[in-house]
Amino acid sequence: MKKLQIIDLSVPLESESPSEPFPAHITYFTHRQGAEHLGAAGQLPPDEFPDGIGLAWEEVKSITHAGTHLDAPLHFGPTSEGKPAKTIDQVPLEWCYGDGVVFDLTHLKSAEFITIEHLKNTLAKIGYTLRPMDIVLLHTGADKKWGTVEYLSAHPGMSREATLWLLEQGIKVIGTDGYGFDRPFVNMISEHKNGRRGVLWPAHFAGRDIEYCHIEKLANLDRIPVPFGFKVAVFPVKITRASAGWCRAVAIIDPNFG
């Protein structure tokens, strides 16, 4: 039997990352500090612990949209399809595990719109027809800029029309290895201020019309050896009433499948 392969598709939630405009801040408590804090809580001197050390832990201060995360319908607006938009703890787990399809869009430039034609051409090239509940992964190559300020504007972004087209095929989860699902912030704002309308987060706002989730800040999509025929898991952290949840996204390649 051939070996199962699990590929990490996530960037880390790390302290003060230059690739995050709202970076997480992580305070690390050492084992010695653990003995001091736990000892104080139990009125014990630190040396009462084996080797004088206790338990290590961390305190994380972060928005839910730092690191690799799944955006819930609530992120896009208060309603979706005329109903209250789902929060991340309400997203069906069935949406978060399924057959994966990689769209190679590495030929597109930063700030370019991803169109329906781009998606259809990619499907024709790989010889695949989308099925409801497939998890679509947009490989732009922007993750190679992770750890730098350039990462923030290295990606193309989904158009409203392309997003709706995928959703009309029964897709519920779409992921990108770029910083954002839409085009870079600086481009959207600049164009809007210059009089161009409909450029502010059009792909996000498509979720007000058709319910879906998307994943931002994926990584390593180039390591998936096939464009389809694998599984994807993107289960989010369960945060009450939140618009997003951090997730450890993975691709699962089972050579014995089928």
N, C-alpha and C positions, 0 to 999 in steps of 0.2 A: 504493500500500500504506500502511495506517495505521501509526502509530508505536507500538512496544511501550512499555508503561509499567511501570516497576519502582518499587514503593512500599516504603520502609524501614519495617519493623514493629518496630524495635528501639529500646530505650533505650540510652544509652552506658554503658560500663564506665568510671566516672569516679572520681577520687580524692575520698575523704571525703564522699560523697553523703549528705545528710540523709535520703534515702529508703531507706537501707540500714542495718539494725541492725548488720551486720558489713561495713562499707564497705571497698572496695578502697583501697589506698594506692599511688599512682604517683609514682615519682621520675623526673624528666625530666633527661636528660643533654644539654647543649647541644652544638653543633658544636665549640665551643672545648674543652669538656671531652672530647669525643670525640677530638680531636687529642692532648690530654694523656694520656688513658688508652691510646689505641692507640700513641702515641709511646713511652710508658713500656714497653709490652709488647714493642715492637720496638727499644727503645733508640735512639729518634729524638726530637729536640727538636720541639715542636709546630710551630714555624715551618717545618719541612721539608714540611708539608702545604700544598697550594695555598691561598693566602690565609690561611694559618695556622689553618685550621679542618678538622676531620675529619668524622666521621659522628655524627649524633644517634641516640639510642636511649632507651628507657625500661625501668625495672625495675618490674614489677607484683607486688604482694603482695595476693592476693585469694582468697577462697573461690570454689569453682566455681559457687556459687549467687548470685553478685552479677551485676547487669546482666541482660540478656535471656539466658536459658539454657534448655537442654533437659535435663529430669530423666530419667535412665535408670531402668529397673526396680529396679536395686540401691538407689536412693534410698528406695524404699518398704519394702524388707525384704530379707533375705538370699536368699529364694526367691520364685519366682513360678510359679504353676501346678505347684507341686511340684518345680521344677527350680531350680538356681542362677540367681539373677537376673542379667540382662545388665548389664554395665558400659557406660559411654558409648561406649567404643571397640568394643564388640560390637554396638551397636544397628545393625540393617540400614539402609544408606543409602536403600533403597527406601521406608522409613517416612518419610523426611525430605523427600520431594518428591512432591507430588501435588495433586489438585484441592482447592481451598479452599472452605469454607462458613462464612459469618459469621452468628452468632446475635446479633441485637440484643437485649441484656438491660439496656439503659441505664435501663429503668423500674424495675429492682430496687434496693432500698436496700442500703446498706452492712451487711454481716454477715448478709444474708438468704441462705437456702439456695436454690441453683438446683436446681429439681426436674425430674423427667421431664416433667411437664405444661408447664413453661416451655419446654422444648426442643421438645416436640411442637407446641405452639401456634406457635412461631416457624417451624418447618418448614411448617406448614399455611399460615401467612401469606405465606411467600415461594414456596410451591408447589414444594417440593423434597423428594425422597426420598433419604435418605442411602445412599451406596454404600460397600462395603468399601474401606478405605485412604484415604477422604476425610480431609483435615486440618481439624478443627473449630476455629474461632476464636471465643472468647467475648468479645463486645464489651460491656464494662461501663461504659466511660468513665472508669475509675479512673486511667488513664494521664495524664489532665489534671492530676492532683495530683503528678505526678513532680517531684522537686526540693524537696518539702516533707515534713515529718514526717507530715502528714495522709495521705500516700500509703499508709502502712503499714496503714491500717484503712479505706480508701475503697471496698473491693470487696465484692461478694457472693461466696459460695464454692460450689463444687460439692458436692452431696450424694453420699453413697455410691451411692444408688440411681440417680441420674442418670448418674454416671460409669459404672457397670456397664451401664446401658442403652445408652450410646454404644458401649462396648466390645463388647457383644453384636451391634451392627450391623456389626462388622468394623472399627471405628475403632481406629487404633494411636497416633495423635498428636492431642492436644487442647491448645489454647493459650488463655491468658487475658491480658488487658491489666492485670490486677490484680497486686498484690505477690505474692500467693500463690494457689494453686489451690483450697485450702480457704478457709474464712472467716478473718477476721483473728485473729491469735494471741491478742490480748487477750480477744476474745469466747469463743473456745474454752476458754481457761484459766479464765476467770471462771465459765462455765457448768459446767465439770467440777468445780471446787471447790465449787460450790453443789449438787452431787449429780446433775447430768445426765450420763448415760453415753452413749458413742458419739459424742461431739462432738469428740474429738481426732483431727484429720487423717483423717476417714473416707474422703475421696476419694483421698488419697494411698494409704491402706492397702488400697483396692480393688485396687491393682496387685499385691497379694500373691495375689489370686485369678485375675485375668486380666491378662496381660502388656500393658503399654502404656507410653508416654512422655507427659509433658506439658511445655508451655512456660510459663514464668512471666515476667512483666514485658514483655509485648508493648506495642506503641504504635501509634497512627495507624490503628487498624482503621476509624475513621470516614472515612478517606481512600479506602478501597476502594470503587469506584463501584457495584459489584454484589454481591449476597449470595452468588452462586455463579457459576461460569463463568470462574474464574481459577485460576492455579497458585500454590502456596506452596512456598518452600524454607526449610528450617530445619536446615541441616547444622551439627552441633556440632563444636567443636574436639576433636581426638582425644587424649584424656588417658588414659593407661594406668590401668586399674582404678578409674576415677573414677565417682562417682554422678551427675555432671552435666557438661555442657560448655557454655561460652559459645557463642552462635550469633548470626549476623547474619541475622535472619529477614526475608524479603522476600515481597511479593505480586507476581506477574507477571501483568499484564493484557495479553493479546494480542488486539486487536480483529479480527485476521485468523484467529483460532483457530476451527475448525469452520465 
